[in-house]
Amino acid sequence: MIIWVFEKKEGIERIDTVVVVVVVLEEIVVVVVVEVVVVVVVVVVVVVVVVVVVVVVVAVVLSSSSLLLL
């Protein structure tokens, strides 16, 4: 009976550690996902800004060169 109680306690402790590990892993996964999302958003914003700048510059150059040609 005493041995059974001891084994039961050990089992509970093991379950606790497993739960803790799972919770920690979930937190790490959430942090990683958040970081990935932030990086993706930043990259997308940078790409959009660069594209807009390039388009504006090209438009200005083309319009000025066409004016010069005229």
HTML snippet that shows the backbone in 3Dmol.js (N, CA, C, O; Angstrom):
<script src="https://3Dmol.org/build/3Dmol-min.js"></script>
<div id="view" style="width:600px;height:400px;position:relative"></div>
<script>
const pdb = `
ATOM      1  N   MET A   1       0.842  -1.200   0.000  1.00  0.00           N
ATOM      2  CA  MET A   1       0.000   0.000   0.000  1.00  0.00           C
ATOM      3  C   MET A   1       0.877   1.249   0.000  1.00  0.00           C
ATOM      4  O   MET A   1       0.649   2.174  -0.780  1.00  0.00           O
ATOM      5  N   ILE A   2       1.884   1.272   0.881  1.00  0.00           N
ATOM      6  CA  ILE A   2       2.785   2.428   0.953  1.00  0.00           C
ATOM      7  C   ILE A   2       3.538   2.571  -0.375  1.00  0.00           C
ATOM      8  O   ILE A   2       3.689   3.674  -0.900  1.00  0.00           O
ATOM      9  N   ILE A   3       4.004   1.439  -0.904  1.00  0.00           N
ATOM     10  CA  ILE A   3       4.741   1.466  -2.174  1.00  0.00           C
ATOM     11  C   ILE A   3       3.841   2.048  -3.268  1.00  0.00           C
ATOM     12  O   ILE A   3       4.288   2.856  -4.082  1.00  0.00           O
ATOM     13  N   TRP A   4       2.571   1.634  -3.282  1.00  0.00           N
ATOM     14  CA  TRP A   4       1.624   2.097  -4.307  1.00  0.00           C
ATOM     15  C   TRP A   4       1.458   3.615  -4.227  1.00  0.00           C
ATOM     16  O   TRP A   4       1.424   4.298  -5.250  1.00  0.00           O
ATOM     17  N   VAL A   5       1.356   4.137  -2.994  1.00  0.00           N
ATOM     18  CA  VAL A   5       1.217   5.581  -2.788  1.00  0.00           C
ATOM     19  C   VAL A   5       2.467   6.288  -3.311  1.00  0.00           C
ATOM     20  O   VAL A   5       2.370   7.315  -3.983  1.00  0.00           O
ATOM     21  N   PHE A   6       3.643   5.735  -2.999  1.00  0.00           N
ATOM     22  CA  PHE A   6       4.905   6.335  -3.440  1.00  0.00           C
ATOM     23  C   PHE A   6       4.964   6.357  -4.966  1.00  0.00           C
ATOM     24  O   PHE A   6       5.327   7.366  -5.571  1.00  0.00           O
ATOM     25  N   GLU A   7       4.600   5.222  -5.581  1.00  0.00           N
ATOM     26  CA  GLU A   7       4.599   5.151  -7.041  1.00  0.00           C
ATOM     27  C   GLU A   7       3.610   6.166  -7.619  1.00  0.00           C
ATOM     28  O   GLU A   7       3.882   6.820  -8.626  1.00  0.00           O
ATOM     29  N   LYS A   8       2.467   6.278  -6.961  1.00  0.00           N
ATOM     30  CA  LYS A   8       1.444   7.219  -7.422  1.00  0.00           C
ATOM     31  C   LYS A   8       2.006   8.641  -7.370  1.00  0.00           C
ATOM     32  O   LYS A   8       1.827   9.412  -8.312  1.00  0.00           O
ATOM     33  N   LYS A   9       2.690   8.992  -6.265  1.00  0.00           N
ATOM     34  CA  LYS A   9       3.290  10.325  -6.135  1.00  0.00           C
ATOM     35  C   LYS A   9       4.316  10.542  -7.248  1.00  0.00           C
ATOM     36  O   LYS A   9       4.329  11.597  -7.883  1.00  0.00           O
ATOM     37  N   GLU A  10       5.159   9.564  -7.480  1.00  0.00           N
ATOM     38  CA  GLU A  10       6.166   9.683  -8.543  1.00  0.00           C
ATOM     39  C   GLU A  10       5.491   9.935  -9.883  1.00  0.00           C
ATOM     40  O   GLU A  10       5.923  10.780 -10.668  1.00  0.00           O
ATOM     41  N   GLY A  11       4.420   9.180 -10.126  1.00  0.00           N
ATOM     42  CA  GLY A  11       3.683   9.331 -11.375  1.00  0.00           C
ATOM     43  C   GLY A  11       3.141  10.736 -11.518  1.00  0.00           C
ATOM     44  O   GLY A  11       3.222  11.329 -12.594  1.00  0.00           O
ATOM     45  N   ILE A  12       2.585  11.277 -10.435  1.00  0.00           N
ATOM     46  CA  ILE A  12       2.034  12.638 -10.459  1.00  0.00           C
ATOM     47  C   ILE A  12       3.146  13.632 -10.763  1.00  0.00           C
ATOM     48  O   ILE A  12       2.966  14.535 -11.579  1.00  0.00           O
ATOM     49  N   GLU A  13       4.296  13.469 -10.108  1.00  0.00           N
ATOM     50  CA  GLU A  13       5.423  14.379 -10.342  1.00  0.00           C
ATOM     51  C   GLU A  13       5.850  14.322 -11.809  1.00  0.00           C
ATOM     52  O   GLU A  13       6.130  15.348 -12.430  1.00  0.00           O
ATOM     53  N   ARG A  14       5.892  13.113 -12.344  1.00  0.00           N
ATOM     54  CA  ARG A  14       6.284  12.964 -13.751  1.00  0.00           C
ATOM     55  C   ARG A  14       5.276  13.675 -14.651  1.00  0.00           C
ATOM     56  O   ARG A  14       5.650  14.376 -15.591  1.00  0.00           O
ATOM     57  N   ILE A  15       4.001  13.484 -14.350  1.00  0.00           N
ATOM     58  CA  ILE A  15       2.952  14.146 -15.142  1.00  0.00           C
ATOM     59  C   ILE A  15       3.124  15.655 -15.056  1.00  0.00           C
ATOM     60  O   ILE A  15       3.010  16.350 -16.065  1.00  0.00           O
ATOM     61  N   ASP A  16       3.401  16.173 -13.844  1.00  0.00           N
ATOM     62  CA  ASP A  16       3.600  17.614 -13.658  1.00  0.00           C
ATOM     63  C   ASP A  16       4.740  18.107 -14.548  1.00  0.00           C
ATOM     64  O   ASP A  16       4.601  19.114 -15.242  1.00  0.00           O
ATOM     65  N   THR A  17       5.866  17.393 -14.523  1.00  0.00           N
ATOM     66  CA  THR A  17       7.018  17.833 -15.313  1.00  0.00           C
ATOM     67  C   THR A  17       6.671  17.803 -16.798  1.00  0.00           C
ATOM     68  O   THR A  17       7.066  18.698 -17.545  1.00  0.00           O
ATOM     69  N   VAL A  18       5.939  16.784 -17.227  1.00  0.00           N
ATOM     70  CA  VAL A  18       5.545  16.683 -18.638  1.00  0.00           C
ATOM     71  C   VAL A  18       4.676  17.877 -19.003  1.00  0.00           C
ATOM     72  O   VAL A  18       4.871  18.495 -20.049  1.00  0.00           O
ATOM     73  N   VAL A  19       3.706  18.205 -18.132  1.00  0.00           N
ATOM     74  CA  VAL A  19       2.813  19.344 -18.383  1.00  0.00           C
ATOM     75  C   VAL A  19       3.631  20.625 -18.463  1.00  0.00           C
ATOM     76  O   VAL A  19       3.417  21.442 -19.359  1.00  0.00           O
ATOM     77  N   VAL A  20       4.569  20.808 -17.530  1.00  0.00           N
ATOM     78  CA  VAL A  20       5.414  22.006 -17.518  1.00  0.00           C
ATOM     79  C   VAL A  20       6.195  22.098 -18.827  1.00  0.00           C
ATOM     80  O   VAL A  20       6.251  23.161 -19.446  1.00  0.00           O
ATOM     81  N   VAL A  21       6.792  20.992 -19.247  1.00  0.00           N
ATOM     82  CA  VAL A  21       7.571  20.976 -20.494  1.00  0.00           C
ATOM     83  C   VAL A  21       6.682  21.363 -21.669  1.00  0.00           C
ATOM     84  O   VAL A  21       7.081  22.160 -22.519  1.00  0.00           O
ATOM     85  N   VAL A  22       5.468  20.794 -21.718  1.00  0.00           N
ATOM     86  CA  VAL A  22       4.540  21.090 -22.814  1.00  0.00           C
ATOM     87  C   VAL A  22       4.182  22.569 -22.800  1.00  0.00           C
ATOM     88  O   VAL A  22       4.167  23.210 -23.851  1.00  0.00           O
ATOM     89  N   VAL A  23       3.890  23.127 -21.613  1.00  0.00           N
ATOM     90  CA  VAL A  23       3.529  24.544 -21.500  1.00  0.00           C
ATOM     91  C   VAL A  23       4.692  25.410 -21.976  1.00  0.00           C
ATOM     92  O   VAL A  23       4.490  26.354 -22.740  1.00  0.00           O
ATOM     93  N   VAL A  24       5.917  25.093 -21.525  1.00  0.00           N
ATOM     94  CA  VAL A  24       7.100  25.862 -21.931  1.00  0.00           C
ATOM     95  C   VAL A  24       7.269  25.782 -23.443  1.00  0.00           C
ATOM     96  O   VAL A  24       7.531  26.793 -24.094  1.00  0.00           O
ATOM     97  N   LEU A  25       7.119  24.584 -24.005  1.00  0.00           N
ATOM     98  CA  LEU A  25       7.247  24.413 -25.455  1.00  0.00           C
ATOM     99  C   LEU A  25       6.201  25.246 -26.174  1.00  0.00           C
ATOM    100  O   LEU A  25       6.499  25.885 -27.183  1.00  0.00           O
ATOM    101  N   GLU A  26       4.962  25.244 -25.653  1.00  0.00           N
ATOM    102  CA  GLU A  26       3.900  26.042 -26.274  1.00  0.00           C
ATOM    103  C   GLU A  26       4.272  27.518 -26.249  1.00  0.00           C
ATOM    104  O   GLU A  26       4.073  28.223 -27.238  1.00  0.00           O
ATOM    105  N   GLU A  27       4.813  27.996 -25.121  1.00  0.00           N
ATOM    106  CA  GLU A  27       5.218  29.401 -25.017  1.00  0.00           C
ATOM    107  C   GLU A  27       6.310  29.710 -26.038  1.00  0.00           C
ATOM    108  O   GLU A  27       6.263  30.740 -26.711  1.00  0.00           O
ATOM    109  N   ILE A  28       7.293  28.816 -26.150  1.00  0.00           N
ATOM    110  CA  ILE A  28       8.391  29.011 -27.103  1.00  0.00           C
ATOM    111  C   ILE A  28       7.822  29.070 -28.518  1.00  0.00           C
ATOM    112  O   ILE A  28       8.201  29.932 -29.310  1.00  0.00           O
ATOM    113  N   VAL A  29       6.909  28.146 -28.831  1.00  0.00           N
ATOM    114  CA  VAL A  29       6.304  28.101 -30.168  1.00  0.00           C
ATOM    115  C   VAL A  29       5.570  29.405 -30.442  1.00  0.00           C
ATOM    116  O   VAL A  29       5.689  29.971 -31.529  1.00  0.00           O
ATOM    117  N   VAL A  30       4.803  29.888 -29.452  1.00  0.00           N
ATOM    118  CA  VAL A  30       4.057  31.145 -29.616  1.00  0.00           C
ATOM    119  C   VAL A  30       5.034  32.285 -29.884  1.00  0.00           C
ATOM    120  O   VAL A  30       4.817  33.091 -30.789  1.00  0.00           O
ATOM    121  N   VAL A  31       6.119  32.358 -29.091  1.00  0.00           N
ATOM    122  CA  VAL A  31       7.116  33.422 -29.269  1.00  0.00           C
ATOM    123  C   VAL A  31       7.715  33.342 -30.667  1.00  0.00           C
ATOM    124  O   VAL A  31       7.838  34.357 -31.353  1.00  0.00           O
ATOM    125  N   VAL A  32       8.088  32.133 -31.090  1.00  0.00           N
ATOM    126  CA  VAL A  32       8.697  31.946 -32.413  1.00  0.00           C
ATOM    127  C   VAL A  32       7.716  32.379 -33.502  1.00  0.00           C
ATOM    128  O   VAL A  32       8.092  33.077 -34.444  1.00  0.00           O
ATOM    129  N   VAL A  33       6.446  31.955 -33.363  1.00  0.00           N
ATOM    130  CA  VAL A  33       5.428  32.309 -34.360  1.00  0.00           C
ATOM    131  C   VAL A  33       5.281  33.824 -34.428  1.00  0.00           C
ATOM    132  O   VAL A  33       5.225  34.399 -35.515  1.00  0.00           O
ATOM    133  N   VAL A  34       5.220  34.477 -33.254  1.00  0.00           N
ATOM    134  CA  VAL A  34       5.081  35.938 -33.208  1.00  0.00           C
ATOM    135  C   VAL A  34       6.276  36.591 -33.900  1.00  0.00           C
ATOM    136  O   VAL A  34       6.108  37.512 -34.699  1.00  0.00           O
ATOM    137  N   GLU A  35       7.487  36.110 -33.590  1.00  0.00           N
ATOM    138  CA  GLU A  35       8.689  36.679 -34.205  1.00  0.00           C
ATOM    139  C   GLU A  35       8.654  36.497 -35.720  1.00  0.00           C
ATOM    140  O   GLU A  35       8.983  37.419 -36.466  1.00  0.00           O
ATOM    141  N   VAL A  36       8.257  35.317 -36.171  1.00  0.00           N
ATOM    142  CA  VAL A  36       8.189  35.039 -37.613  1.00  0.00           C
ATOM    143  C   VAL A  36       7.185  35.980 -38.270  1.00  0.00           C
ATOM    144  O   VAL A  36       7.453  36.540 -39.333  1.00  0.00           O
ATOM    145  N   VAL A  37       6.021  36.152 -37.629  1.00  0.00           N
ATOM    146  CA  VAL A  37       4.985  37.042 -38.180  1.00  0.00           C
ATOM    147  C   VAL A  37       5.527  38.464 -38.278  1.00  0.00           C
ATOM    148  O   VAL A  37       5.341  39.136 -39.293  1.00  0.00           O
ATOM    149  N   VAL A  38       6.200  38.923 -37.218  1.00  0.00           N
ATOM    150  CA  VAL A  38       6.763  40.281 -37.212  1.00  0.00           C
ATOM    151  C   VAL A  38       7.771  40.430 -38.349  1.00  0.00           C
ATOM    152  O   VAL A  38       7.739  41.416 -39.085  1.00  0.00           O
ATOM    153  N   VAL A  39       8.662  39.456 -38.490  1.00  0.00           N
ATOM    154  CA  VAL A  39       9.681  39.509 -39.548  1.00  0.00           C
ATOM    155  C   VAL A  39       9.011  39.558 -40.918  1.00  0.00           C
ATOM    156  O   VAL A  39       9.397  40.354 -41.774  1.00  0.00           O
ATOM    157  N   VAL A  40       8.009  38.708 -41.125  1.00  0.00           N
ATOM    158  CA  VAL A  40       7.310  38.662 -42.415  1.00  0.00           C
ATOM    159  C   VAL A  40       6.657  40.011 -42.703  1.00  0.00           C
ATOM    160  O   VAL A  40       6.754  40.526 -43.817  1.00  0.00           O
ATOM    161  N   VAL A  41       5.991  40.584 -41.694  1.00  0.00           N
ATOM    162  CA  VAL A  41       5.325  41.880 -41.870  1.00  0.00           C
ATOM    163  C   VAL A  41       6.351  42.949 -42.236  1.00  0.00           C
ATOM    164  O   VAL A  41       6.130  43.736 -43.156  1.00  0.00           O
ATOM    165  N   VAL A  42       7.470  42.977 -41.515  1.00  0.00           N
ATOM    166  CA  VAL A  42       8.520  43.968 -41.783  1.00  0.00           C
ATOM    167  C   VAL A  42       9.040  43.807 -43.212  1.00  0.00           C
ATOM    168  O   VAL A  42       9.188  44.792 -43.935  1.00  0.00           O
ATOM    169  N   VAL A  43       9.316  42.576 -43.613  1.00  0.00           N
ATOM    170  CA  VAL A  43       9.834  42.317 -44.962  1.00  0.00           C
ATOM    171  C   VAL A  43       8.827  42.793 -46.012  1.00  0.00           C
ATOM    172  O   VAL A  43       9.198  43.446 -46.987  1.00  0.00           O
ATOM    173  N   VAL A  44       7.555  42.460 -45.801  1.00  0.00           N
ATOM    174  CA  VAL A  44       6.515  42.860 -46.759  1.00  0.00           C
ATOM    175  C   VAL A  44       6.454  44.380 -46.861  1.00  0.00           C
ATOM    176  O   VAL A  44       6.391  44.926 -47.963  1.00  0.00           O
ATOM    177  N   VAL A  45       6.472  45.067 -45.716  1.00  0.00           N
ATOM    178  CA  VAL A  45       6.416  46.536 -45.707  1.00  0.00           C
ATOM    179  C   VAL A  45       7.612  47.112 -46.462  1.00  0.00           C
ATOM    180  O   VAL A  45       7.456  48.009 -47.290  1.00  0.00           O
ATOM    181  N   VAL A  46       8.806  46.592 -46.174  1.00  0.00           N
ATOM    182  CA  VAL A  46      10.022  47.085 -46.837  1.00  0.00           C
ATOM    183  C   VAL A  46       9.916  46.881 -48.347  1.00  0.00           C
ATOM    184  O   VAL A  46      10.227  47.786 -49.121  1.00  0.00           O
ATOM    185  N   VAL A  47       9.477  45.697 -48.764  1.00  0.00           N
ATOM    186  CA  VAL A  47       9.353  45.399 -50.196  1.00  0.00           C
ATOM    187  C   VAL A  47       8.366  46.365 -50.846  1.00  0.00           C
ATOM    188  O   VAL A  47       8.634  46.903 -51.921  1.00  0.00           O
ATOM    189  N   VAL A  48       7.223  46.583 -50.193  1.00  0.00           N
ATOM    190  CA  VAL A  48       6.209  47.492 -50.748  1.00  0.00           C
ATOM    191  C   VAL A  48       6.789  48.897 -50.889  1.00  0.00           C
ATOM    192  O   VAL A  48       6.615  49.541 -51.923  1.00  0.00           O
ATOM    193  N   VAL A  49       7.480  49.374 -49.848  1.00  0.00           N
ATOM    194  CA  VAL A  49       8.072  50.721 -49.884  1.00  0.00           C
ATOM    195  C   VAL A  49       9.079  50.820 -51.028  1.00  0.00           C
ATOM    196  O   VAL A  49       9.069  51.790 -51.787  1.00  0.00           O
ATOM    197  N   VAL A  50       9.941  49.822 -51.149  1.00  0.00           N
ATOM    198  CA  VAL A  50      10.959  49.831 -52.208  1.00  0.00           C
ATOM    199  C   VAL A  50      10.286  49.864 -53.577  1.00  0.00           C
ATOM    200  O   VAL A  50      10.690  50.633 -54.449  1.00  0.00           O
ATOM    201  N   VAL A  51       9.266  49.036 -53.767  1.00  0.00           N
ATOM    202  CA  VAL A  51       8.562  48.987 -55.058  1.00  0.00           C
ATOM    203  C   VAL A  51       7.944  50.344 -55.367  1.00  0.00           C
ATOM    204  O   VAL A  51       8.052  50.836 -56.490  1.00  0.00           O
ATOM    205  N   VAL A  52       7.298  50.949 -54.374  1.00  0.00           N
ATOM    206  CA  VAL A  52       6.667  52.260 -54.577  1.00  0.00           C
ATOM    207  C   VAL A  52       7.724  53.293 -54.965  1.00  0.00           C
ATOM    208  O   VAL A  52       7.530  54.057 -55.911  1.00  0.00           O
ATOM    209  N   VAL A  53       8.840  53.316 -54.236  1.00  0.00           N
ATOM    210  CA  VAL A  53       9.912  54.278 -54.526  1.00  0.00           C
ATOM    211  C   VAL A  53      10.430  54.071 -55.946  1.00  0.00           C
ATOM    212  O   VAL A  53      10.598  55.034 -56.694  1.00  0.00           O
ATOM    213  N   VAL A  54      10.682  52.823 -56.317  1.00  0.00           N
ATOM    214  CA  VAL A  54      11.197  52.525 -57.660  1.00  0.00           C
ATOM    215  C   VAL A  54      10.203  52.994 -58.716  1.00  0.00           C
ATOM    216  O   VAL A  54      10.589  53.615 -59.706  1.00  0.00           O
ATOM    217  N   VAL A  55       8.921  52.695 -58.505  1.00  0.00           N
ATOM    218  CA  VAL A  55       7.894  53.095 -59.477  1.00  0.00           C
ATOM    219  C   VAL A  55       7.865  54.613 -59.614  1.00  0.00           C
ATOM    220  O   VAL A  55       7.804  55.136 -60.727  1.00  0.00           O
ATOM    221  N   VAL A  56       7.908  55.323 -58.484  1.00  0.00           N
ATOM    222  CA  VAL A  56       7.882  56.794 -58.512  1.00  0.00           C
ATOM    223  C   VAL A  56       9.104  57.329 -59.254  1.00  0.00           C
ATOM    224  O   VAL A  56       8.982  58.205 -60.110  1.00  0.00           O
ATOM    225  N   VAL A  57      10.281  56.799 -58.924  1.00  0.00           N
ATOM    226  CA  VAL A  57      11.519  57.256 -59.566  1.00  0.00           C
ATOM    227  C   VAL A  57      11.449  57.004 -61.068  1.00  0.00           C
ATOM    228  O   VAL A  57      11.770  57.886 -61.864  1.00  0.00           O
ATOM    229  N   VAL A  58      11.031  55.807 -61.455  1.00  0.00           N
ATOM    230  CA  VAL A  58      10.928  55.463 -62.880  1.00  0.00           C
ATOM    231  C   VAL A  58       9.933  56.395 -63.565  1.00  0.00           C
ATOM    232  O   VAL A  58      10.191  56.884 -64.665  1.00  0.00           O
ATOM    233  N   ALA A  59       8.792  56.641 -62.912  1.00  0.00           N
ATOM    234  CA  ALA A  59       7.780  57.527 -63.495  1.00  0.00           C
ATOM    235  C   ALA A  59       8.349  58.932 -63.683  1.00  0.00           C
ATOM    236  O   ALA A  59       8.150  59.548 -64.730  1.00  0.00           O
ATOM    237  N   VAL A  60       9.057  59.439 -62.672  1.00  0.00           N
ATOM    238  CA  VAL A  60       9.648  60.783 -62.756  1.00  0.00           C
ATOM    239  C   VAL A  60      10.684  60.830 -63.875  1.00  0.00           C
ATOM    240  O   VAL A  60      10.693  61.761 -64.681  1.00  0.00           O
ATOM    241  N   VAL A  61      11.546  59.835 -63.919  1.00  0.00           N
ATOM    242  CA  VAL A  61      12.598  59.800 -64.948  1.00  0.00           C
ATOM    243  C   VAL A  61      11.972  59.733 -66.334  1.00  0.00           C
ATOM    244  O   VAL A  61      12.387  60.457 -67.239  1.00  0.00           O
ATOM    245  N   LEU A  62      10.975  58.868 -66.505  1.00  0.00           N
ATOM    246  CA  LEU A  62      10.320  58.724 -67.810  1.00  0.00           C
ATOM    247  C   LEU A  62       9.623  60.017 -68.208  1.00  0.00           C
ATOM    248  O   LEU A  62       9.717  60.451 -69.356  1.00  0.00           O
ATOM    249  N   SER A  63       8.925  60.631 -67.260  1.00  0.00           N
ATOM    250  CA  SER A  63       8.197  61.863 -67.592  1.00  0.00           C
ATOM    251  C   SER A  63       9.187  62.979 -67.937  1.00  0.00           C
ATOM    252  O   SER A  63       8.964  63.739 -68.879  1.00  0.00           O
ATOM    253  N   SER A  64      10.279  63.078 -67.175  1.00  0.00           N
ATOM    254  CA  SER A  64      11.259  64.141 -67.449  1.00  0.00           C
ATOM    255  C   SER A  64      11.965  63.874 -68.777  1.00  0.00           C
ATOM    256  O   SER A  64      12.217  64.803 -69.544  1.00  0.00           O
ATOM    257  N   SER A  65      12.282  62.619 -69.048  1.00  0.00           N
ATOM    258  CA  SER A  65      12.966  62.304 -70.306  1.00  0.00           C
ATOM    259  C   SER A  65      12.024  62.527 -71.485  1.00  0.00           C
ATOM    260  O   SER A  65      12.454  62.992 -72.540  1.00  0.00           O
ATOM    261  N   SER A  66      10.749  62.200 -71.316  1.00  0.00           N
ATOM    262  CA  SER A  66       9.789  62.431 -72.400  1.00  0.00           C
ATOM    263  C   SER A  66       9.614  63.927 -72.620  1.00  0.00           C
ATOM    264  O   SER A  66       9.456  64.380 -73.754  1.00  0.00           O
ATOM    265  N   LEU A  67       9.643  64.701 -71.520  1.00  0.00           N
ATOM    266  CA  LEU A  67       9.565  66.161 -71.646  1.00  0.00           C
ATOM    267  C   LEU A  67      10.797  66.672 -72.399  1.00  0.00           C
ATOM    268  O   LEU A  67      10.700  67.552 -73.254  1.00  0.00           O
ATOM    269  N   LEU A  68      11.963  66.095 -72.059  1.00  0.00           N
ATOM    270  CA  LEU A  68      13.195  66.513 -72.735  1.00  0.00           C
ATOM    271  C   LEU A  68      13.122  66.159 -74.217  1.00  0.00           C
ATOM    272  O   LEU A  68      13.552  66.930 -75.075  1.00  0.00           O
ATOM    273  N   LEU A  69      12.567  64.972 -74.503  1.00  0.00           N
ATOM    274  CA  LEU A  69      12.437  64.550 -75.897  1.00  0.00           C
ATOM    275  C   LEU A  69      11.494  65.477 -76.647  1.00  0.00           C
ATOM    276  O   LEU A  69      11.714  65.808 -77.812  1.00  0.00           O
ATOM    277  N   LEU A  70      10.438  65.890 -75.953  1.00  0.00           N
ATOM    278  CA  LEU A  70       9.491  66.818 -76.602  1.00  0.00           C
ATOM    279  C   LEU A  70      10.170  68.164 -76.816  1.00  0.00           C
ATOM    280  O   LEU A  70       9.554  69.089 -77.347  1.00  0.00           O
TER     281      LEU A  70
END
`;
const viewer = $3Dmol.createViewer("view");
viewer.addModel(pdb, "pdb");
viewer.setStyle({}, {cartoon: {color: "spectrum"}});
viewer.zoomTo();
viewer.render();
</script>
